[in-house]
């Protein structure tokens, strides 16, 4: 298992149910093949550097997790097809075990 970091944001006007649904889907995608979620940080609303889908702010969440490298493609696919997630980025963390 390798260490990864996922940063994504959703529309700040979205409901708690929408955010919970996104988190549940991420949790399932990571843990279904033995991965683990280590830490979840809610960064809250932050101003975007440029407008994305007519939004000037985003509600950010940072997730640190361990997963098999083959699971990352599935996680990326899940995040791309989810309309609530406006942008996301998954990074391999070489500084963590």
Phi and psi in degrees as GROMACS dihedral restraints (atoms count N, CA, C in turn):
[ dihedral_restraints ]
;  ai    aj    ak    al  type     phi  dphi    fc
    3     4     5     6     1  -107.5    20    10
    4     5     6     7     1   156.3    20    10
    6     7     8     9     1   -88.0    20    10
    7     8     9    10     1   135.1    20    10
    9    10    11    12     1  -133.0    20    10
   10    11    12    13     1   162.9    20    10
   12    13    14    15     1  -132.8    20    10
   13    14    15    16     1   131.3    20    10
   15    16    17    18     1  -118.5    20    10
   16    17    18    19     1   126.2    20    10
   18    19    20    21     1  -120.6    20    10
   19    20    21    22     1   127.2    20    10
   21    22    23    24     1  -143.6    20    10
   22    23    24    25     1   161.5    20    10
   24    25    26    27     1  -137.3    20    10
   25    26    27    28     1   152.4    20    10
   27    28    29    30     1  -121.0    20    10
   28    29    30    31     1   168.7    20    10
   30    31    32    33     1   -61.0    20    10
   31    32    33    34     1   128.7    20    10
   33    34    35    36     1   -64.4    20    10
   34    35    36    37     1   -17.5    20    10
   36    37    38    39     1   -86.7    20    10
   37    38    39    40     1    -1.8    20    10
   39    40    41    42     1   -71.2    20    10
   40    41    42    43     1   155.6    20    10
   42    43    44    45     1   -79.8    20    10
   43    44    45    46     1   165.6    20    10
   45    46    47    48     1   -64.0    20    10
   46    47    48    49     1   -33.3    20    10
   48    49    50    51     1   -62.7    20    10
   49    50    51    52     1   -39.9    20    10
   51    52    53    54     1   -65.0    20    10
   52    53    54    55     1   -45.7    20    10
   54    55    56    57     1   -63.7    20    10
   55    56    57    58     1   -41.1    20    10
   57    58    59    60     1   -64.7    20    10
   58    59    60    61     1   -37.5    20    10
   60    61    62    63     1   -64.3    20    10
   61    62    63    64     1   -40.9    20    10
   63    64    65    66     1   -64.0    20    10
   64    65    66    67     1   -45.8    20    10
   66    67    68    69     1   -63.8    20    10
   67    68    69    70     1   -39.3    20    10
   69    70    71    72     1   -64.0    20    10
   70    71    72    73     1   -42.2    20    10
   72    73    74    75     1   -66.3    20    10
   73    74    75    76     1   -38.8    20    10
   75    76    77    78     1   -65.4    20    10
   76    77    78    79     1   -43.4    20    10
   78    79    80    81     1   -59.3    20    10
   79    80    81    82     1   -44.2    20    10
   81    82    83    84     1   -65.0    20    10
   82    83    84    85     1   -43.9    20    10
   84    85    86    87     1   -63.2    20    10
   85    86    87    88     1   -35.7    20    10
   87    88    89    90     1   -79.4    20    10
   88    89    90    91     1   -44.8    20    10
   90    91    92    93     1   -88.9    20    10
   91    92    93    94     1    -9.9    20    10
   93    94    95    96     1   -65.2    20    10
   94    95    96    97     1   -24.2    20    10
   96    97    98    99     1  -117.3    20    10
   97    98    99   100     1    29.9    20    10
   99   100   101   102     1    96.2    20    10
  100   101   102   103     1     4.0    20    10
  102   103   104   105     1   -73.6    20    10
  103   104   105   106     1   162.5    20    10
  105   106   107   108     1  -131.8    20    10
  106   107   108   109     1   143.5    20    10
  108   109   110   111     1   -95.4    20    10
  109   110   111   112     1   122.2    20    10
  111   112   113   114     1   -90.4    20    10
  112   113   114   115     1   -42.0    20    10
  114   115   116   117     1  -154.4    20    10
  115   116   117   118     1   141.2    20    10
  117   118   119   120     1  -126.5    20    10
  118   119   120   121     1   122.7    20    10
  120   121   122   123     1  -116.9    20    10
  121   122   123   124     1   123.3    20    10
  123   124   125   126     1   -90.8    20    10
  124   125   126   127     1   110.6    20    10
  126   127   128   129     1   -83.7    20    10
  127   128   129   130     1   -16.1    20    10
  129   130   131   132     1    77.2    20    10
  130   131   132   133     1  -162.4    20    10
  132   133   134   135     1   -74.9    20    10
  133   134   135   136     1   135.2    20    10
  135   136   137   138     1  -138.4    20    10
  136   137   138   139     1   146.3    20    10
  138   139   140   141     1   -75.0    20    10
  139   140   141   142     1   136.4    20    10
  141   142   143   144     1   -82.7    20    10
  142   143   144   145     1   149.7    20    10
  144   145   146   147     1   -68.4    20    10
  145   146   147   148     1   -31.1    20    10
  147   148   149   150     1  -147.9    20    10
  148   149   150   151     1   161.1    20    10
  150   151   152   153     1   -69.9    20    10
  151   152   153   154     1   132.5    20    10
  153   154   155   156     1  -128.1    20    10
  154   155   156   157     1   121.6    20    10
  156   157   158   159     1    50.7    20    10
  157   158   159   160     1    42.3    20    10
  159   160   161   162     1    64.5    20    10
  160   161   162   163     1    22.1    20    10
  162   163   164   165     1  -107.3    20    10
  163   164   165   166     1   141.7    20    10
  165   166   167   168     1  -110.7    20    10
  166   167   168   169     1    -8.8    20    10
  168   169   170   171     1  -132.6    20    10
  169   170   171   172     1   157.8    20    10
  171   172   173   174     1  -139.9    20    10
  172   173   174   175     1   152.2    20    10
  174   175   176   177     1   -99.8    20    10
  175   176   177   178     1   104.0    20    10
  177   178   179   180     1   -89.7    20    10
  178   179   180   181     1   148.3    20    10
  180   181   182   183     1  -139.4    20    10
  181   182   183   184     1   135.0    20    10
  183   184   185   186     1  -114.1    20    10
  184   185   186   187     1   129.7    20    10
  186   187   188   189     1  -126.1    20    10
  187   188   189   190     1   125.0    20    10
  189   190   191   192     1  -100.6    20    10
  190   191   192   193     1   131.8    20    10
  192   193   194   195     1  -151.3    20    10
  193   194   195   196     1   163.0    20    10
  195   196   197   198     1  -113.9    20    10
  196   197   198   199     1   133.9    20    10
  198   199   200   201     1  -155.7    20    10
  199   200   201   202     1   163.7    20    10
  201   202   203   204     1   -73.7    20    10
  202   203   204   205     1   138.0    20    10
  204   205   206   207     1   -55.9    20    10
  205   206   207   208     1   -24.7    20    10
  207   208   209   210     1   -71.2    20    10
  208   209   210   211     1   -19.9    20    10
  210   211   212   213     1   -78.4    20    10
  211   212   213   214     1   -18.5    20    10
  213   214   215   216     1   -65.3    20    10
  214   215   216   217     1   -37.9    20    10
  216   217   218   219     1   -62.7    20    10
  217   218   219   220     1   -41.0    20    10
  219   220   221   222     1   -66.9    20    10
  220   221   222   223     1   -42.3    20    10
  222   223   224   225     1   -61.7    20    10
  223   224   225   226     1   -43.1    20    10
  225   226   227   228     1   -61.6    20    10
  226   227   228   229     1   -42.3    20    10
  228   229   230   231     1   -62.5    20    10
  229   230   231   232     1   -44.0    20    10
  231   232   233   234     1   -61.2    20    10
  232   233   234   235     1   -42.2    20    10
  234   235   236   237     1   -71.2    20    10
  235   236   237   238     1   -34.6    20    10
  237   238   239   240     1   -67.6    20    10
  238   239   240   241     1   -36.2    20    10
  240   241   242   243     1   -86.3    20    10
  241   242   243   244     1    -9.0    20    10
  243   244   245   246     1   -83.3    20    10
  244   245   246   247     1   116.0    20    10
  246   247   248   249     1   -67.9    20    10
  247   248   249   250     1   -23.2    20    10
  249   250   251   252     1   -71.1    20    10
  250   251   252   253     1   -31.7    20    10
  252   253   254   255     1   -83.6    20    10
  253   254   255   256     1   114.8    20    10
  255   256   257   258     1   -80.4    20    10
  256   257   258   259     1   -44.4    20    10
  258   259   260   261     1  -145.9    20    10
  259   260   261   262     1   151.7    20    10
  261   262   263   264     1  -149.8    20    10
  262   263   264   265     1   160.7    20    10
  264   265   266   267     1  -150.8    20    10
  265   266   267   268     1   128.8    20    10
  267   268   269   270     1  -111.8    20    10
  268   269   270   271     1   127.7    20    10
  270   271   272   273     1  -127.1    20    10
  271   272   273   274     1   135.9    20    10
  273   274   275   276     1   -78.1    20    10
  274   275   276   277     1   129.4    20    10
  276   277   278   279     1   -99.1    20    10
  277   278   279   280     1   107.6    20    10
  279   280   281   282     1   -83.3    20    10
  280   281   282   283     1   -13.2    20    10
  282   283   284   285     1   -86.3    20    10
  283   284   285   286     1    -1.1    20    10
  285   286   287   288     1  -125.7    20    10
  286   287   288   289     1   152.7    20    10
